[in-house]
């Protein structure tokens, strides 16, 4: 693991002074003063690129590729849902603009991981510097797709939560003006914030060959907005659930109060004439209680029906909020904090540095990387949680009726059509007849009786300009033939 770029640094670390100060993502270098030189250290030593080949085990790249393959599966499933919504009837797919835009956002997010999986680009500009969007076209496109898709997903999750809150809590159905305003505001916000984060922070290779948003300048332009939108959607979700619980509890309490007042009225009815005024007041109170109970029951029924229709949307919002919060915490809090700590306070990283110098084997030093980077399990879990967004959307938006409709559509398009006997001359169906036979006069019976076929009273069959009809002469001729010839056993 020795290199001509070790310089004044012990192997496997490289001397930063031997590399140019341009090209690639310079803040992505993992460099710090050499702690072995003491307080008067002047040499900056760097961990070779890619960093995670030295701080994580050898299976880390395979795990990140596994998360990317989950993105591929989710991408295919979301494409299937979009095709279903375009071809199948609306009453089967329950398509809406909210579902369509949600799937589009997920597809954009997943492209940010599928493109690097297919291209397998070079992660490093040189031995210590990772590539960024200025030095790698693959990184530029994949990072832009991931950033734009993530912002689109969270923005429309907020709008979905807001529309559900209006419909469930306030009984307001969004109109076309609400939808138009939502589209204008959401797409404008998404484009502006994504452009801002790409301009001020950029993207670079950070985890296992995939480009993510950089730390510097990304919190005010990207991550803070994601957290704000996700937090607001969470507040609306909690308010919606709180309203549902309140309605159900109110209906249950009023129903109980109504039954108790009715029982009290029955018990008062057995008293004397002096209790007439009390019975009237009790009857009035009972009527009011029953009225309130009916109103509460109607509200509970309405909320129950809306929840029955919107539970999938509620689940989608909840999962998206959890994913957003988890990813933001990992990328902002843990990763940024520990990376800065490792580069500024090398004393905390000294056990790992010493182990790498002595063994030069990352597998033997994995138990000492806790002060350098976040846990490998946390990183892998974050990537897989993000990868399962498309699969979760498919499980919640796909319906059994949709699969049945695809089966019917396939039978209609490619199924075997029933064979019909054609007329020799015109290519049309032969005339149909009913055999009218008495119960004791069966064809080929021992009595020797026969039954003549009687033409069915049907309308003429038009074939082009000709009309095929069974004339009276033909019918008489068939009758006479039937009385002479011996019947055939069927």
Buried (B, 14 or more C-beta within 10 A) or exposed (E): EEBEBBBBBBEBBBBBBBBEEEBBBBBBBBBBBBBBEEEEBEBBBBBBBBBBBBBBBEEBBEBBBBBBEBBBBBBEBBEBBBEBBEEBEEEBBBBBEBBBBBBBBBBBBBBBBBBBBEBEBBBBBBBBBBBBBBBBEBBBBBBBBBBBBBBBBBBBBBBBBBBBBBBBBEEEEBEEEBBEEBBEEBBEBBEEBBBBBBEBBBBBBBBBBBBBBBBEBBBEBBBBBBBEBBBBBBEBBEBBBEBBEEBBEBBBEBBEBBBEBBEEBEEBEEEEEEEEEEBEEBBEBBEEBBEBBBEBBEBBEEBBEBBEEBEBBBEBBBBBBEBBBBBBBBBBEBBBEBBEBBBEEBEBBBBBBBBBBEEBEBEEBBEBBBBBBBBBEBBBBBBBBBBBBBBBBBEBBBBEBBEEBBEEBEEEEEEEEEEEEEEEEEEBEEBEBEEEBEEEEBEEBEEEBBBBBEBEEEEEBEBEEEEBEBEEEEBEEBEEEEEEEEBEEE
